[in-house]
Amino acid sequence: MNPDELKALLTSMEVTAEVVEAIDVPALQSLRGWDLRGWNYVLVPWGVRFTHSAFAEEIDVRIEVFPEHRGNSGEREA
C-alpha cells in the first residue's frame, strides 16, 4: 500500500486502530485485503505516526477532542 492509499484508508480512529493491529498481526491484513508490508507505526502523545521503509513521507493521525457545547439549560443543543 502506498502513502496515498493509506491516507485514504485512515478515515477514523477506529480504522486507524485496525490498521495498527493489522501491522502487528499480518493475518488480519489478508482478511481485510490490505497490504501493509513495510509499514510501521509509533504511538505518540497526540496519536499515531505511520512510516514506511521505502517512502520518506510520514503519515500522522492526530487525536483531537472537542468539548460538547451545551445550551443554557445544560442540555445539548440540537
PQR file with spaces between the fields and no chain letter, atoms N, CA, C, O and H, PARSE charges and radii, in Angstrom:
ATOM       1  N    MET     1       0.853   -1.166    0.000 -0.4000 1.5000
ATOM       2  CA   MET     1       0.000    0.000    0.000 -0.0000 2.0000
ATOM       3  C    MET     1       0.903    1.235    0.000  0.5500 1.7000
ATOM       4  O    MET     1       1.845    1.324    0.788 -0.5500 1.4000
ATOM       5  N    ASN     2       0.609    2.180   -0.885 -0.4000 1.5000
ATOM       6  CA   ASN     2       1.419    3.396   -0.930 -0.0000 2.0000
ATOM       7  C    ASN     2       0.850    4.435    0.048  0.5500 1.7000
ATOM       8  O    ASN     2      -0.252    4.249    0.564 -0.5500 1.4000
ATOM       9  H    ASN     2      -0.156    2.108   -1.525  0.4000 1.0000
ATOM      10  N    PRO     3       1.587    5.525    0.310 -0.5600 1.5000
ATOM      11  CA   PRO     3       1.121    6.512    1.286  0.2800 2.0000
ATOM      12  C    PRO     3      -0.257    7.102    0.978  0.5500 1.7000
ATOM      13  O    PRO     3      -1.055    7.304    1.894 -0.5500 1.4000
ATOM      14  N    ASP     4      -0.544    7.377   -0.280 -0.4000 1.5000
ATOM      15  CA   ASP     4      -1.856    7.939   -0.622 -0.0000 2.0000
ATOM      16  C    ASP     4      -2.984    6.955   -0.318  0.5500 1.7000
ATOM      17  O    ASP     4      -4.053    7.356    0.144 -0.5500 1.4000
ATOM      18  H    ASP     4       0.104    7.213   -1.024  0.4000 1.0000
ATOM      19  N    GLU     5      -2.750    5.679   -0.575 -0.4000 1.5000
ATOM      20  CA   GLU     5      -3.762    4.663   -0.266 -0.0000 2.0000
ATOM      21  C    GLU     5      -3.985    4.552    1.244  0.5500 1.7000
ATOM      22  O    GLU     5      -5.118    4.412    1.705 -0.5500 1.4000
ATOM      23  H    GLU     5      -1.882    5.354   -0.950  0.4000 1.0000
ATOM      24  N    LEU     6      -2.892    4.617    2.005 -0.4000 1.5000
ATOM      25  CA   LEU     6      -3.032    4.547    3.457 -0.0000 2.0000
ATOM      26  C    LEU     6      -3.779    5.769    3.984  0.5500 1.7000
ATOM      27  O    LEU     6      -4.655    5.637    4.839 -0.5500 1.4000
ATOM      28  H    LEU     6      -1.972    4.731    1.631  0.4000 1.0000
ATOM      29  N    LYS     7      -3.443    6.956    3.483 -0.4000 1.5000
ATOM      30  CA   LYS     7      -4.146    8.175    3.912 -0.0000 2.0000
ATOM      31  C    LYS     7      -5.638    8.069    3.640  0.5500 1.7000
ATOM      32  O    LYS     7      -6.452    8.462    4.476 -0.5500 1.4000
ATOM      33  H    LYS     7      -2.731    7.064    2.789  0.4000 1.0000
ATOM      34  N    ALA     8      -6.000    7.544    2.483 -0.4000 1.5000
ATOM      35  CA   ALA     8      -7.416    7.405    2.131 -0.0000 2.0000
ATOM      36  C    ALA     8      -8.120    6.405    3.054  0.5500 1.7000
ATOM      37  O    ALA     8      -9.318    6.531    3.309 -0.5500 1.4000
ATOM      38  H    ALA     8      -5.339    7.226    1.804  0.4000 1.0000
ATOM      39  N    LEU     9      -7.385    5.428    3.547 -0.4000 1.5000
ATOM      40  CA   LEU     9      -7.955    4.409    4.427 -0.0000 2.0000
ATOM      41  C    LEU     9      -8.214    4.937    5.837  0.5500 1.7000
ATOM      42  O    LEU     9      -9.154    4.499    6.501 -0.5500 1.4000
ATOM      43  H    LEU     9      -6.412    5.326    3.341  0.4000 1.0000
ATOM      44  N    LEU    10      -7.387    5.871    6.293 -0.4000 1.5000
ATOM      45  CA   LEU    10      -7.436    6.340    7.681 -0.0000 2.0000
ATOM      46  C    LEU    10      -8.525    7.395    7.861  0.5500 1.7000
ATOM      47  O    LEU    10      -8.236    8.586    7.969 -0.5500 1.4000
ATOM      48  H    LEU    10      -6.624    6.226    5.753  0.4000 1.0000
ATOM      49  N    THR    11      -9.764    6.950    7.891 -0.4000 1.5000
ATOM      50  CA   THR    11     -10.906    7.868    7.958 -0.0000 2.0000
ATOM      51  C    THR    11     -11.425    8.090    9.371  0.5500 1.7000
ATOM      52  O    THR    11     -12.233    8.992    9.592 -0.5500 1.4000
ATOM      53  H    THR    11      -9.999    5.982    7.803  0.4000 1.0000
ATOM      54  N    SER    12     -10.978    7.286   10.332 -0.4000 1.5000
ATOM      55  CA   SER    12     -11.435    7.439   11.716 -0.0000 2.0000
ATOM      56  C    SER    12     -10.399    6.803   12.639  0.5500 1.7000
ATOM      57  O    SER    12      -9.513    6.075   12.190 -0.5500 1.4000
ATOM      58  H    SER    12     -10.322    6.553   10.152  0.4000 1.0000
ATOM      59  N    MET    13     -10.524    7.086   13.925 -0.4000 1.5000
ATOM      60  CA   MET    13      -9.617    6.453   14.880 -0.0000 2.0000
ATOM      61  C    MET    13      -9.881    4.952   14.964  0.5500 1.7000
ATOM      62  O    MET    13      -8.967    4.176   15.242 -0.5500 1.4000
ATOM      63  H    MET    13     -11.244    7.677   14.289  0.4000 1.0000
ATOM      64  N    GLU    14     -11.119    4.543   14.725 -0.4000 1.5000
ATOM      65  CA   GLU    14     -11.441    3.116   14.733 -0.0000 2.0000
ATOM      66  C    GLU    14     -10.669    2.389   13.630  0.5500 1.7000
ATOM      67  O    GLU    14     -10.072    1.340   13.873 -0.5500 1.4000
ATOM      68  H    GLU    14     -11.861    5.173   14.499  0.4000 1.0000
ATOM      69  N    VAL    15     -10.681    2.945   12.428 -0.4000 1.5000
ATOM      70  CA   VAL    15      -9.947    2.332   11.314 -0.0000 2.0000
ATOM      71  C    VAL    15      -8.449    2.403   11.581  0.5500 1.7000
ATOM      72  O    VAL    15      -7.721    1.453   11.294 -0.5500 1.4000
ATOM      73  H    VAL    15     -11.166    3.797   12.230  0.4000 1.0000
ATOM      74  N    THR    16      -7.987    3.523   12.128 -0.4000 1.5000
ATOM      75  CA   THR    16      -6.571    3.666   12.451 -0.0000 2.0000
ATOM      76  C    THR    16      -6.135    2.576   13.426  0.5500 1.7000
ATOM      77  O    THR    16      -5.065    1.991   13.258 -0.5500 1.4000
ATOM      78  H    THR    16      -8.578    4.295   12.361  0.4000 1.0000
ATOM      79  N    ALA    17      -6.948    2.299   14.440 -0.4000 1.5000
ATOM      80  CA   ALA    17      -6.637    1.232   15.398 -0.0000 2.0000
ATOM      81  C    ALA    17      -6.593   -0.126   14.703  0.5500 1.7000
ATOM      82  O    ALA    17      -5.757   -0.965   15.038 -0.5500 1.4000
ATOM      83  H    ALA    17      -7.817    2.774   14.576  0.4000 1.0000
ATOM      84  N    GLU    18      -7.488   -0.351   13.735 -0.4000 1.5000
ATOM      85  CA   GLU    18      -7.485   -1.606   12.984 -0.0000 2.0000
ATOM      86  C    GLU    18      -6.212   -1.740   12.150  0.5500 1.7000
ATOM      87  O    GLU    18      -5.656   -2.832   12.034 -0.5500 1.4000
ATOM      88  H    GLU    18      -8.167    0.331   13.462  0.4000 1.0000
ATOM      89  N    VAL    19      -5.749   -0.629   11.569 -0.4000 1.5000
ATOM      90  CA   VAL    19      -4.512   -0.656   10.783 -0.0000 2.0000
ATOM      91  C    VAL    19      -3.330   -0.982   11.692  0.5500 1.7000
ATOM      92  O    VAL    19      -2.487   -1.807   11.341 -0.5500 1.4000
ATOM      93  H    VAL    19      -6.201    0.259   11.663  0.4000 1.0000
ATOM      94  N    VAL    20      -3.264   -0.342   12.854 -0.4000 1.5000
ATOM      95  CA   VAL    20      -2.190   -0.629   13.811 -0.0000 2.0000
ATOM      96  C    VAL    20      -2.200   -2.113   14.177  0.5500 1.7000
ATOM      97  O    VAL    20      -1.153   -2.761   14.183 -0.5500 1.4000
ATOM      98  H    VAL    20      -3.949    0.329   13.139  0.4000 1.0000
ATOM      99  N    GLU    21      -3.363   -2.642   14.475 -0.4000 1.5000
ATOM     100  CA   GLU    21      -3.480   -4.059   14.827 -0.0000 2.0000
ATOM     101  C    GLU    21      -3.048   -4.951   13.661  0.5500 1.7000
ATOM     102  O    GLU    21      -2.379   -5.964   13.864 -0.5500 1.4000
ATOM     103  H    GLU    21      -4.213   -2.116   14.470  0.4000 1.0000
ATOM     104  N    ALA    22      -3.431   -4.572   12.449 -0.4000 1.5000
ATOM     105  CA   ALA    22      -3.084   -5.376   11.270 -0.0000 2.0000
ATOM     106  C    ALA    22      -1.587   -5.336   10.975  0.5500 1.7000
ATOM     107  O    ALA    22      -1.038   -6.306   10.453 -0.5500 1.4000
ATOM     108  H    ALA    22      -3.974   -3.749   12.284  0.4000 1.0000
ATOM     109  N    ILE    23      -0.919   -4.228   11.300 -0.4000 1.5000
ATOM     110  CA   ILE    23       0.538   -4.189   11.133 -0.0000 2.0000
ATOM     111  C    ILE    23       1.179   -5.212   12.068  0.5500 1.7000
ATOM     112  O    ILE    23       2.139   -5.887   11.697 -0.5500 1.4000
ATOM     113  H    ILE    23      -1.365   -3.439   11.723  0.4000 1.0000
ATOM     114  N    ASP    24       0.641   -5.320   13.283 -0.4000 1.5000
ATOM     115  CA   ASP    24       1.178   -6.273   14.258 -0.0000 2.0000
ATOM     116  C    ASP    24       0.789   -7.719   13.965  0.5500 1.7000
ATOM     117  O    ASP    24       1.526   -8.642   14.310 -0.5500 1.4000
ATOM     118  H    ASP    24      -0.139   -4.772   13.585  0.4000 1.0000
ATOM     119  N    VAL    25      -0.367   -7.920   13.330 -0.4000 1.5000
ATOM     120  CA   VAL    25      -0.884   -9.275   13.059 -0.0000 2.0000
ATOM     121  C    VAL    25      -1.161   -9.393   11.556  0.5500 1.7000
ATOM     122  O    VAL    25      -2.284   -9.140   11.119 -0.5500 1.4000
ATOM     123  H    VAL    25      -0.967   -7.170   13.049  0.4000 1.0000
ATOM     124  N    PRO    26      -0.155   -9.772   10.763 -0.5600 1.5000
ATOM     125  CA   PRO    26      -0.315   -9.814    9.310  0.2800 2.0000
ATOM     126  C    PRO    26      -1.508  -10.626    8.812  0.5500 1.7000
ATOM     127  O    PRO    26      -2.027  -10.339    7.733 -0.5500 1.4000
ATOM     128  N    ALA    27      -1.956  -11.627    9.561 -0.4000 1.5000
ATOM     129  CA   ALA    27      -3.123  -12.407    9.124 -0.0000 2.0000
ATOM     130  C    ALA    27      -4.358  -11.516    8.995  0.5500 1.7000
ATOM     131  O    ALA    27      -5.225  -11.773    8.159 -0.5500 1.4000
ATOM     132  H    ALA    27      -1.534  -11.860   10.437  0.4000 1.0000
ATOM     133  N    LEU    28      -4.440  -10.469    9.819 -0.4000 1.5000
ATOM     134  CA   LEU    28      -5.574   -9.544    9.720 -0.0000 2.0000
ATOM     135  C    LEU    28      -5.534   -8.738    8.423  0.5500 1.7000
ATOM     136  O    LEU    28      -6.575   -8.347    7.895 -0.5500 1.4000
ATOM     137  H    LEU    28      -3.736  -10.260   10.497  0.4000 1.0000
ATOM     138  N    GLN    29      -4.329   -8.493    7.916 -0.4000 1.5000
ATOM     139  CA   GLN    29      -4.199   -7.751    6.656 -0.0000 2.0000
ATOM     140  C    GLN    29      -4.899   -8.496    5.526  0.5500 1.7000
ATOM     141  O    GLN    29      -5.638   -7.900    4.742 -0.5500 1.4000
ATOM     142  H    GLN    29      -3.483   -8.811    8.345  0.4000 1.0000
ATOM     143  N    SER    30      -4.662   -9.790    5.450 -0.4000 1.5000
ATOM     144  CA   SER    30      -5.277  -10.554    4.358 -0.0000 2.0000
ATOM     145  C    SER    30      -6.787  -10.633    4.526  0.5500 1.7000
ATOM     146  O    SER    30      -7.517  -10.641    3.534 -0.5500 1.4000
ATOM     147  H    SER    30      -4.062  -10.274    6.087  0.4000 1.0000
ATOM     148  N    LEU    31      -7.268  -10.693    5.765 -0.4000 1.5000
ATOM     149  CA   LEU    31      -8.718  -10.712    5.991 -0.0000 2.0000
ATOM     150  C    LEU    31      -9.382   -9.429    5.494  0.5500 1.7000
ATOM     151  O    LEU    31     -10.520   -9.449    5.026 -0.5500 1.4000
ATOM     152  H    LEU    31      -6.675  -10.687    6.570  0.4000 1.0000
ATOM     153  N    ARG    32      -8.658   -8.317    5.603 -0.4000 1.5000
ATOM     154  CA   ARG    32      -9.214   -7.020    5.202 -0.0000 2.0000
ATOM     155  C    ARG    32      -8.793   -6.614    3.788  0.5500 1.7000
ATOM     156  O    ARG    32      -9.248   -5.595    3.269 -0.5500 1.4000
ATOM     157  H    ARG    32      -7.734   -8.301    5.984  0.4000 1.0000
ATOM     158  N    GLY    33      -7.933   -7.406    3.178 -0.4000 1.5000
ATOM     159  CA   GLY    33      -7.479   -7.085    1.829 -0.0000 2.0000
ATOM     160  C    GLY    33      -6.460   -5.957    1.783  0.5500 1.7000
ATOM     161  O    GLY    33      -6.362   -5.248    0.782 -0.5500 1.4000
ATOM     162  H    GLY    33      -7.564   -8.234    3.600  0.4000 1.0000
ATOM     163  N    TRP    34      -5.706   -5.788    2.853 -0.4000 1.5000
ATOM     164  CA   TRP    34      -4.696   -4.738    2.938 -0.0000 2.0000
ATOM     165  C    TRP    34      -3.306   -5.334    2.768  0.5500 1.7000
ATOM     166  O    TRP    34      -3.038   -6.444    3.228 -0.5500 1.4000
ATOM     167  H    TRP    34      -5.786   -6.364    3.667  0.4000 1.0000
ATOM     168  N    ASP    35      -2.427   -4.594    2.106 -0.4000 1.5000
ATOM     169  CA   ASP    35      -1.017   -4.960    2.019 -0.0000 2.0000
ATOM     170  C    ASP    35      -0.232   -3.894    2.775  0.5500 1.7000
ATOM     171  O    ASP    35       0.074   -2.836    2.225 -0.5500 1.4000
ATOM     172  H    ASP    35      -2.645   -3.692    1.732  0.4000 1.0000
ATOM     173  N    LEU    36       0.089   -4.170    4.021 -0.4000 1.5000
ATOM     174  CA   LEU    36       0.784   -3.203    4.871 -0.0000 2.0000
ATOM     175  C    LEU    36       2.255   -3.564    5.066  0.5500 1.7000
ATOM     176  O    LEU    36       2.896   -3.096    6.007 -0.5500 1.4000
ATOM     177  H    LEU    36      -0.160   -5.029    4.467  0.4000 1.0000
ATOM     178  N    ARG    37       2.786   -4.401    4.167 -0.4000 1.5000
ATOM     179  CA   ARG    37       4.206   -4.745    4.269 -0.0000 2.0000
ATOM     180  C    ARG    37       5.048   -3.480    4.192  0.5500 1.7000
ATOM     181  O    ARG    37       4.816   -2.615    3.348 -0.5500 1.4000
ATOM     182  H    ARG    37       2.265   -4.781    3.403  0.4000 1.0000
ATOM     183  N    GLY    38       6.024   -3.383    5.080 -0.4000 1.5000
ATOM     184  CA   GLY    38       6.929   -2.238    5.097 -0.0000 2.0000
ATOM     185  C    GLY    38       6.451   -1.084    5.967  0.5500 1.7000
ATOM     186  O    GLY    38       7.221   -0.171    6.263 -0.5500 1.4000
ATOM     187  H    GLY    38       6.213   -4.086    5.766  0.4000 1.0000
ATOM     188  N    TRP    39       5.180   -1.117    6.381 -0.4000 1.5000
ATOM     189  CA   TRP    39       4.647   -0.046    7.224 -0.0000 2.0000
ATOM     190  C    TRP    39       4.943   -0.331    8.691  0.5500 1.7000
ATOM     191  O    TRP    39       4.864   -1.471    9.148 -0.5500 1.4000
ATOM     192  H    TRP    39       4.555   -1.859    6.140  0.4000 1.0000
ATOM     193  N    ASN    40       5.282    0.719    9.409 -0.4000 1.5000
ATOM     194  CA   ASN    40       5.490    0.673   10.851 -0.0000 2.0000
ATOM     195  C    ASN    40       4.696    1.808   11.466  0.5500 1.7000
ATOM     196  O    ASN    40       4.265    2.723   10.765 -0.5500 1.4000
ATOM     197  H    ASN    40       5.346    1.645    9.037  0.4000 1.0000
ATOM     198  N    TYR    41       4.504    1.751   12.758 -0.4000 1.5000
ATOM     199  CA   TYR    41       3.814    2.843   13.444 -0.0000 2.0000
ATOM     200  C    TYR    41       4.513    3.136   14.762  0.5500 1.7000
ATOM     201  O    TYR    41       5.193    2.285   15.336 -0.5500 1.4000
ATOM     202  H    TYR    41       4.854    1.008   13.327  0.4000 1.0000
ATOM     203  N    VAL    42       4.327    4.354   15.217 -0.4000 1.5000
ATOM     204  CA   VAL    42       4.818    4.776   16.520 -0.0000 2.0000
ATOM     205  C    VAL    42       3.663    5.480   17.205  0.5500 1.7000
ATOM     206  O    VAL    42       3.059    6.389   16.636 -0.5500 1.4000
ATOM     207  H    VAL    42       3.775    5.045   14.751  0.4000 1.0000
ATOM     208  N    LEU    43       3.353    5.062   18.427 -0.4000 1.5000
ATOM     209  CA   LEU    43       2.342    5.770   19.199 -0.0000 2.0000
ATOM     210  C    LEU    43       3.003    7.015   19.776  0.5500 1.7000
ATOM     211  O    LEU    43       4.036    6.926   20.440 -0.5500 1.4000
ATOM     212  H    LEU    43       3.844    4.323   18.888  0.4000 1.0000
ATOM     213  N    VAL    44       2.413    8.159   19.523 -0.4000 1.5000
ATOM     214  CA   VAL    44       2.929    9.438   20.003 -0.0000 2.0000
ATOM     215  C    VAL    44       1.867   10.066   20.905  0.5500 1.7000
ATOM     216  O    VAL    44       0.710    9.647   20.866 -0.5500 1.4000
ATOM     217  H    VAL    44       1.574    8.232   18.983  0.4000 1.0000
ATOM     218  N    PRO    45       2.234   11.058   21.713 -0.5600 1.5000
ATOM     219  CA   PRO    45       1.260   11.614   22.669  0.2800 2.0000
ATOM     220  C    PRO    45      -0.053   12.082   22.046  0.5500 1.7000
ATOM     221  O    PRO    45      -1.095   12.041   22.700 -0.5500 1.4000
ATOM     222  N    TRP    46      -0.015   12.517   20.812 -0.4000 1.5000
ATOM     223  CA   TRP    46      -1.218   13.067   20.171 -0.0000 2.0000
ATOM     224  C    TRP    46      -1.859   12.126   19.171  0.5500 1.7000
ATOM     225  O    TRP    46      -2.822   12.514   18.510 -0.5500 1.4000
ATOM     226  H    TRP    46       0.831   12.551   20.280  0.4000 1.0000
ATOM     227  N    GLY    47      -1.361   10.897   19.031 -0.4000 1.5000
ATOM     228  CA   GLY    47      -1.981    9.979   18.072 -0.0000 2.0000
ATOM     229  C    GLY    47      -1.037    8.877   17.628  0.5500 1.7000
ATOM     230  O    GLY    47      -0.401    8.215   18.449 -0.5500 1.4000
ATOM     231  H    GLY    47      -0.578   10.581   19.568  0.4000 1.0000
ATOM     232  N    VAL    48      -0.953    8.688   16.309 -0.4000 1.5000
ATOM     233  CA   VAL    48      -0.143    7.620   15.715 -0.0000 2.0000
ATOM     234  C    VAL    48       0.624    8.198   14.535  0.5500 1.7000
ATOM     235  O    VAL    48       0.092    9.004   13.773 -0.5500 1.4000
ATOM     236  H    VAL    48      -1.469    9.226   15.642  0.4000 1.0000
ATOM     237  N    ARG    49       1.879    7.780   14.389 -0.4000 1.5000
ATOM     238  CA   ARG    49       2.682    8.156   13.220 -0.0000 2.0000
ATOM     239  C    ARG    49       3.013    6.881   12.454  0.5500 1.7000
ATOM     240  O    ARG    49       3.541    5.920   13.014 -0.5500 1.4000
ATOM     241  H    ARG    49       2.311    7.125   15.008  0.4000 1.0000
ATOM     242  N    PHE    50       2.692    6.894   11.157 -0.4000 1.5000
ATOM     243  CA   PHE    50       2.996    5.762   10.289 -0.0000 2.0000
ATOM     244  C    PHE    50       4.198    6.107    9.423  0.5500 1.7000
ATOM     245  O    PHE    50       4.294    7.210    8.886 -0.5500 1.4000
ATOM     246  H    PHE    50       2.263    7.675   10.703  0.4000 1.0000
ATOM     247  N    THR    51       5.113    5.151    9.294 -0.4000 1.5000
ATOM     248  CA   THR    51       6.274    5.307    8.416 -0.0000 2.0000
ATOM     249  C    THR    51       6.415    4.037    7.584  0.5500 1.7000
ATOM     250  O    THR    51       5.952    2.964    7.971 -0.5500 1.4000
ATOM     251  H    THR    51       5.035    4.255    9.731  0.4000 1.0000
ATOM     252  N    HIS    52       7.061    4.186    6.438 -0.4000 1.5000
ATOM     253  CA   HIS    52       7.290    3.040    5.549 -0.0000 2.0000
ATOM     254  C    HIS    52       8.763    2.999    5.196  0.5500 1.7000
ATOM     255  O    HIS    52       9.391    4.038    4.995 -0.5500 1.4000
ATOM     256  H    HIS    52       7.437    5.058    6.124  0.4000 1.0000
ATOM     257  N    SER    53       9.304    1.816    5.122 -0.4000 1.5000
ATOM     258  CA   SER    53      10.734    1.656    4.854 -0.0000 2.0000
ATOM     259  C    SER    53      11.140    2.160    3.472  0.5500 1.7000
ATOM     260  O    SER    53      12.304    2.505    3.272 -0.5500 1.4000
ATOM     261  H    SER    53       8.794    0.972    5.285  0.4000 1.0000
ATOM     262  N    ALA    54      10.215    2.214    2.515 -0.4000 1.5000
ATOM     263  CA   ALA    54      10.554    2.616    1.144 -0.0000 2.0000
ATOM     264  C    ALA    54      10.134    4.049    0.807  0.5500 1.7000
ATOM     265  O    ALA    54      10.462    4.544   -0.272 -0.5500 1.4000
ATOM     266  H    ALA    54       9.269    1.934    2.677  0.4000 1.0000
ATOM     267  N    PHE    55       9.415    4.721    1.705 -0.4000 1.5000
ATOM     268  CA   PHE    55       8.933    6.072    1.424 -0.0000 2.0000
ATOM     269  C    PHE    55       9.449    7.027    2.490  0.5500 1.7000
ATOM     270  O    PHE    55       9.496    6.683    3.670 -0.5500 1.4000
ATOM     271  H    PHE    55       9.148    4.319    2.581  0.4000 1.0000
ATOM     272  N    ALA    56       9.836    8.224    2.073 -0.4000 1.5000
ATOM     273  CA   ALA    56      10.332    9.224    3.022 -0.0000 2.0000
ATOM     274  C    ALA    56       9.198    9.879    3.805  0.5500 1.7000
ATOM     275  O    ALA    56       9.417   10.416    4.891 -0.5500 1.4000
ATOM     276  H    ALA    56       9.799    8.504    1.113  0.4000 1.0000
ATOM     277  N    GLU    57       8.000    9.834    3.258 -0.4000 1.5000
ATOM     278  CA   GLU    57       6.855   10.514    3.868 -0.0000 2.0000
ATOM     279  C    GLU    57       6.402    9.822    5.152  0.5500 1.7000
ATOM     280  O    GLU    57       6.362    8.594    5.234 -0.5500 1.4000
ATOM     281  H    GLU    57       7.823    9.397    2.376  0.4000 1.0000
ATOM     282  N    GLU    58       6.059   10.644    6.158 -0.4000 1.5000
ATOM     283  CA   GLU    58       5.437   10.136    7.381 -0.0000 2.0000
ATOM     284  C    GLU    58       3.975   10.537    7.359  0.5500 1.7000
ATOM     285  O    GLU    58       3.630   11.603    6.848 -0.5500 1.4000
ATOM     286  H    GLU    58       6.091   11.641    6.091  0.4000 1.0000
ATOM     287  N    ILE    59       3.115    9.697    7.906 -0.4000 1.5000
ATOM     288  CA   ILE    59       1.688   10.000    7.974 -0.0000 2.0000
ATOM     289  C    ILE    59       1.312   10.077    9.442  0.5500 1.7000
ATOM     290  O    ILE    59       1.460    9.104   10.181 -0.5500 1.4000
ATOM     291  H    ILE    59       3.395    8.831    8.321  0.4000 1.0000
ATOM     292  N    ASP    60       0.827   11.232    9.859 -0.4000 1.5000
ATOM     293  CA   ASP    60       0.424   11.437   11.244 -0.0000 2.0000
ATOM     294  C    ASP    60      -1.090   11.406   11.349  0.5500 1.7000
ATOM     295  O    ASP    60      -1.787   12.034   10.553 -0.5500 1.4000
ATOM     296  H    ASP    60       0.706   12.022    9.258  0.4000 1.0000
ATOM     297  N    VAL    61      -1.590   10.685   12.318 -0.4000 1.5000
ATOM     298  CA   VAL    61      -3.020   10.675   12.628 -0.0000 2.0000
ATOM     299  C    VAL    61      -3.142   11.271   14.022  0.5500 1.7000
ATOM     300  O    VAL    61      -2.658   10.702   15.000 -0.5500 1.4000
ATOM     301  H    VAL    61      -1.024   10.174   12.965  0.4000 1.0000
ATOM     302  N    ARG    62      -3.792   12.416   14.098 -0.4000 1.5000
ATOM     303  CA   ARG    62      -3.907   13.127   15.375 -0.0000 2.0000
ATOM     304  C    ARG    62      -5.257   12.866   16.023  0.5500 1.7000
ATOM     305  O    ARG    62      -6.280   12.744   15.350 -0.5500 1.4000
ATOM     306  H    ARG    62      -4.186   12.878   13.304  0.4000 1.0000
ATOM     307  N    ILE    63      -5.234   12.786   17.328 -0.4000 1.5000
ATOM     308  CA   ILE    63      -6.467   12.679   18.099 -0.0000 2.0000
ATOM     309  C    ILE    63      -6.814   14.087   18.557  0.5500 1.7000
ATOM     310  O    ILE    63      -6.015   14.743   19.227 -0.5500 1.4000
ATOM     311  H    ILE    63      -4.403   12.885   17.876  0.4000 1.0000
ATOM     312  N    GLU    64      -7.995   14.546   18.199 -0.4000 1.5000
ATOM     313  CA   GLU    64      -8.449   15.863   18.629 -0.0000 2.0000
ATOM     314  C    GLU    64      -9.742   15.690   19.397  0.5500 1.7000
ATOM     315  O    GLU    64     -10.629   14.943   18.983 -0.5500 1.4000
ATOM     316  H    GLU    64      -8.643   14.013   17.655  0.4000 1.0000
ATOM     317  N    VAL    65      -9.843   16.375   20.506 -0.4000 1.5000
ATOM     318  CA   VAL    65     -11.031   16.299   21.347 -0.0000 2.0000
ATOM     319  C    VAL    65     -11.682   17.669   21.368  0.5500 1.7000
ATOM     320  O    VAL    65     -11.031   18.676   21.645 -0.5500 1.4000
ATOM     321  H    VAL    65      -9.123   16.981   20.843  0.4000 1.0000
ATOM     322  N    PHE    66     -12.967   17.696   21.073 -0.4000 1.5000
ATOM     323  CA   PHE    66     -13.723   18.938   21.087 -0.0000 2.0000
ATOM     324  C    PHE    66     -14.776   18.839   22.177  0.5500 1.7000
ATOM     325  O    PHE    66     -15.576   17.903   22.181 -0.5500 1.4000
ATOM     326  H    PHE    66     -13.496   16.878   20.848  0.4000 1.0000
ATOM     327  N    PRO    67     -14.786   19.794   23.104 -0.5600 1.5000
ATOM     328  CA   PRO    67     -15.802   19.732   24.160  0.2800 2.0000
ATOM     329  C    PRO    67     -17.190   19.924   23.580  0.5500 1.7000
ATOM     330  O    PRO    67     -17.385   20.660   22.613 -0.5500 1.4000
ATOM     331  N    GLU    68     -18.159   19.240   24.197 -0.4000 1.5000
ATOM     332  CA   GLU    68     -19.548   19.400   23.770 -0.0000 2.0000
ATOM     333  C    GLU    68     -20.017   20.794   24.143  0.5500 1.7000
ATOM     334  O    GLU    68     -19.718   21.296   25.226 -0.5500 1.4000
ATOM     335  H    GLU    68     -18.002   18.641   24.982  0.4000 1.0000
ATOM     336  N    HIS    69     -20.748   21.405   23.240 -0.4000 1.5000
ATOM     337  CA   HIS    69     -21.327   22.711   23.526 -0.0000 2.0000
ATOM     338  C    HIS    69     -22.716   22.481   24.084  0.5500 1.7000
ATOM     339  O    HIS    69     -23.538   21.804   23.465 -0.5500 1.4000
ATOM     340  H    HIS    69     -20.990   20.997   22.359  0.4000 1.0000
ATOM     341  N    ARG    70     -22.974   23.032   25.230 -0.4000 1.5000
ATOM     342  CA   ARG    70     -24.275   22.855   25.874 -0.0000 2.0000
ATOM     343  C    ARG    70     -24.994   24.195   25.946  0.5500 1.7000
ATOM     344  O    ARG    70     -24.367   25.247   26.070 -0.5500 1.4000
ATOM     345  H    ARG    70     -22.307   23.581   25.733  0.4000 1.0000
ATOM     346  N    GLY    71     -26.307   24.138   25.866 -0.4000 1.5000
ATOM     347  CA   GLY    71     -27.135   25.336   25.979 -0.0000 2.0000
ATOM     348  C    GLY    71     -27.188   25.827   27.419  0.5500 1.7000
ATOM     349  O    GLY    71     -26.572   25.228   28.300 -0.5500 1.4000
ATOM     350  H    GLY    71     -26.817   23.284   25.766  0.4000 1.0000
ATOM     351  N    ASN    72     -27.908   26.895   27.663 -0.4000 1.5000
ATOM     352  CA   ASN    72     -28.013   27.479   28.998 -0.0000 2.0000
ATOM     353  C    ASN    72     -28.618   26.525   30.008  0.5500 1.7000
ATOM     354  O    ASN    72     -28.292   26.600   31.193 -0.5500 1.4000
ATOM     355  H    ASN    72     -28.409   27.381   26.947  0.4000 1.0000
ATOM     356  N    SER    73     -29.487   25.635   29.575 -0.4000 1.5000
ATOM     357  CA   SER    73     -30.149   24.713   30.493 -0.0000 2.0000
ATOM     358  C    SER    73     -29.279   23.504   30.834  0.5500 1.7000
ATOM     359  O    SER    73     -29.672   22.665   31.645 -0.5500 1.4000
ATOM     360  H    SER    73     -29.752   25.573   28.613  0.4000 1.0000
ATOM     361  N    GLY    74     -28.108   23.415   30.222 -0.4000 1.5000
ATOM     362  CA   GLY    74     -27.243   22.272   30.457 -0.0000 2.0000
ATOM     363  C    GLY    74     -27.539   21.105   29.546  0.5500 1.7000
ATOM     364  O    GLY    74     -26.868   20.076   29.618 -0.5500 1.4000
ATOM     365  H    GLY    74     -27.789   24.097   29.563  0.4000 1.0000
ATOM     366  N    GLU    75     -28.546   21.250   28.681 -0.4000 1.5000
ATOM     367  CA   GLU    75     -28.872   20.196   27.725 -0.0000 2.0000
ATOM     368  C    GLU    75     -28.143   20.459   26.424  0.5500 1.7000
ATOM     369  O    GLU    75     -27.787   21.594   26.108 -0.5500 1.4000
ATOM     370  H    GLU    75     -29.091   22.086   28.622  0.4000 1.0000
ATOM     371  N    ARG    76     -27.931   19.396   25.682 -0.4000 1.5000
ATOM     372  CA   ARG    76     -27.288   19.535   24.372 -0.0000 2.0000
ATOM     373  C    ARG    76     -28.122   20.396   23.457  0.5500 1.7000
ATOM     374  O    ARG    76     -29.352   20.343   23.462 -0.5500 1.4000
ATOM     375  H    ARG    76     -28.220   18.474   25.939  0.4000 1.0000
ATOM     376  N    GLU    77     -27.422   21.191   22.669 -0.4000 1.5000
ATOM     377  CA   GLU    77     -28.122   21.953   21.634 -0.0000 2.0000
ATOM     378  C    GLU    77     -28.283   21.066   20.421  0.5500 1.7000
ATOM     379  O    GLU    77     -27.411   20.252   20.119 -0.5500 1.4000
ATOM     380  H    GLU    77     -26.423   21.235   22.665  0.4000 1.0000
ATOM     381  N    ALA    78     -29.380   21.218   19.735 -0.4000 1.5000
ATOM     382  CA   ALA    78     -29.642   20.406   18.540 -0.0000 2.0000
ATOM     383  C    ALA    78     -28.938   20.988   17.347  0.5500 1.7000
ATOM     384  O    ALA    78     -29.038   20.445   16.246 -0.5500 1.4000
ATOM     385  H    ALA    78     -30.088   21.879   19.980  0.4000 1.0000
